[in-house]
Amino acid sequence: MPLVTRTGQVSFAPKGDKGDKGARMRMRVWGASVSYLEGKQGQQFYDIVLYDNLLYLCIRSHTSVSTENPKQNVASGKIKYWEVAQSWTFIATKLLLTEKIKASMIDADGIRAVNVDISGKITADEGNIGGFAIDSASLEATSGFDSMLLTAGLIRFMGEYSKVFIGAETMPSSNGGSFSTPVRIEVNRNINSTLYGNAGLFVSVEGSHAYDDDRLQFTGNHALYIPKGDVCGFRLRLRRINANATLTEMDSVVLAIKAGITLRLPTTAEDGQFYWIRNTSNGNVYVVGTNLVGWESGELSTSMYLMPSSATAIYYDKYNNRWFMNWIGFWT
């Protein structure tokens, strides 16, 4: 049998104009005297409302009235404006699978969600975000003894033994403005052990070469840089030593309280390391180290001694590896 062919005339319709992007979902709590849209051609939104713990889809554009809510409209025999959620075929397809609740506006009394990615503006004056409680003007998180407060003018950290305040003003209002500081640190931990200590601030700075040239004072490693102001309440650590010992970089004022002991200067001292050593014993005390300069002639020595009640000021020039010592006598 010969193959049969069929011929005919095929016409093509002209290409039409590009259509709009279609209506977008808008979710709100139902209210009276509100214009709701079905999302037909030319409308920007189609509306979904929450009423009496159910969601309703607007299927006919209208302005709502107080005498007929969505629940009443669905149950009545009148013109249908709403369709209840259980009847939506698009809930499992278009909304959840395709659009994933992409909406220009969601107005609801409560929303619970997981793994939310939000860009744009968020406004909240109560509730929680992570471990932080939201207030109208602050965020605060608390865990055991620890807490953190964040306001426009203050960051405050509080622990069992410490408090840190950073902000425009950190002194309490009871101070009456008589003293002002942008940083306040308080530590109060009562402890008596060779394994523990307290510090209000731990600072370690290194890595920059220092130059002695005029106006290059900013070079080097400065734990504190104070262009203006003084140090009020300045106190150096005082250490009492009753046995042979090597001083450390953390020593400053030393009282040698036992006669005959030897104090050795460290080989790891920082540039400008300073010691004030006073002999409070009834016999000589010896200071030893490398390149001690204490004599008027400038000769180098490795050992010097302090008589009872005398003292010495010692400072280290790391660049030249010299310990300069000045002897200080006593009143008679």
Residue pairs with C-beta under 8 A, 6 or more apart in sequence:
20 41
20 42
22 39
23 37
23 39
23 40
23 43
23 44
23 45
23 46
24 44
24 45
24 46
24 102
24 103
24 104
25 45
25 46
25 48
25 95
25 99
25 101
25 102
25 103
25 104
26 37
26 45
26 46
26 47
26 48
26 103
26 104
26 105
26 106
27 47
27 48
27 49
27 50
27 101
27 103
27 105
27 106
27 107
27 108
28 34
28 47
28 48
28 49
28 50
28 105
28 106
28 107
28 108
29 49
29 50
29 51
29 107
29 108
29 109
30 49
30 50
30 51
30 56
30 64
30 69
30 70
31 64
32 64
32 65
32 66
33 63
33 64
33 65
33 66
34 63
34 64
35 61
35 62
35 63
35 64
36 47
36 49
36 58
36 61
36 62
36 63
36 64
36 81
37 43
37 44
37 45
37 46
37 47
37 58
37 61
38 46
38 47
38 58
38 59
38 60
38 61
39 45
39 46
39 47
39 58
40 61
43 61
44 104
45 104
46 57
46 58
47 57
47 58
48 55
48 56
48 57
48 58
49 55
49 56
49 58
49 70
49 82
50 56
50 108
50 109
51 69
51 70
51 71
52 69
52 71
54 70
54 71
54 84
54 85
55 84
55 85
56 70
56 71
56 74
56 82
56 83
56 84
56 85
57 82
57 83
57 85
57 88
57 90
58 81
58 82
59 80
59 81
59 82
59 83
60 79
60 80
60 81
62 81
68 76
68 78
70 81
70 82
70 84
71 84
73 80
73 81
73 82
74 80
74 82
74 83
74 84
85 91
88 95
95 101
124 134
125 134
125 135
125 136
126 134
126 135
126 136
127 133
127 134
128 134
129 139
130 141
131 141
131 142
131 143
132 139
132 140
132 141
132 148
132 150
133 139
133 140
133 141
133 142
137 151
137 152
138 149
138 150
138 151
139 149
139 150
140 147
140 148
140 149
140 150
141 147
141 148
145 158
145 159
145 160
146 157
146 158
146 159
146 160
147 156
147 157
147 158
148 155
148 156
148 157
148 158
149 155
149 156
149 158
151 167
153 167
153 168
153 169
154 165
154 166
154 167
154 168
154 169
154 170
155 165
155 166
155 167
156 163
156 164
156 165
156 166
156 167
157 163
157 164
158 164
161 187
161 188
161 189
161 198
162 185
162 186
162 187
162 188
162 189
163 184
163 185
163 186
164 184
164 185
164 186
165 183
165 184
165 185
166 182
166 183
167 182
168 182
169 180
169 181
169 182
170 181
170 182
170 183
170 184
171 177
171 179
171 180
171 181
171 184
185 200
185 201
186 200
187 198
187 199
187 200
189 196
189 198
191 198
203 223
203 224
204 223
205 221
205 222
205 223
206 221
207 221
208 219
208 220
208 221
209 219
209 220
210 219
210 220
210 221
210 271
211 219
211 220
218 225
220 271
236 252
236 253
236 276
237 250
237 251
237 252
237 253
238 252
238 253
238 254
238 255
239 251
239 252
239 253
239 254
239 255
240 254
240 255
240 257
241 254
241 255
241 256
241 257
241 258
241 261
241 263
242 257
242 258
242 261
243 258
243 261
244 261
244 262
244 263
244 264
245 261
245 263
245 264
246 263
246 264
246 265
246 266
247 254
247 263
247 264
247 265
247 266
247 275
248 266
249 266
249 268
249 269
249 270
249 273
251 275
252 274
252 275
252 276
253 275
253 276
253 278
254 263
254 275
254 276
254 277
254 278
255 278
255 280
256 263
256 277
256 278
256 279
256 280
256 281
256 285
256 306
257 280
257 281
258 281
259 281
259 282
259 283
259 284
259 285
259 308
260 281
260 283
260 284
260 285
260 286
261 281
261 285
261 286
262 285
262 286
262 287
262 288
263 277
263 285
263 286
263 287
263 288
264 287
264 288
264 289
265 275
265 287
265 288
265 289
265 290
265 292
265 314
265 316
265 323
266 273
267 290
269 316
269 318
270 316
270 318
271 316
271 317
271 318
271 319
272 315
272 316
272 318
273 315
273 316
273 318
274 313
274 314
274 315
274 316
275 312
275 313
275 314
275 315
276 311
276 312
276 313
276 314
277 285
277 287
277 306
277 311
277 312
277 314
278 306
278 309
278 310
278 311
279 285
279 306
279 307
279 308
279 309
279 310
279 311
280 308
280 309
281 308
282 308
283 308
284 305
284 306
284 307
284 308
285 305
285 306
286 303
286 304
286 305
286 306
287 303
287 304
287 305
287 306
287 312
287 314
287 325
288 302
288 303
288 304
289 302
289 323
290 302
290 321
290 323
291 300
291 302
291 321
291 322
291 323
292 300
292 301
292 302
292 303
292 304
292 323
292 325
293 299
293 300
293 301
293 322
293 323
293 324
293 325
294 301
294 304
294 312
294 324
294 325
294 326
294 327
295 301
300 322
304 312
304 325
306 312
306 327
309 330
310 327
310 328
310 329
310 330
311 327
311 328
311 330
312 325
312 326
312 327
312 328
313 325
313 326
313 328
314 323
314 324
314 325
314 326
315 323
315 324
316 322
316 323
316 324
317 323
317 324
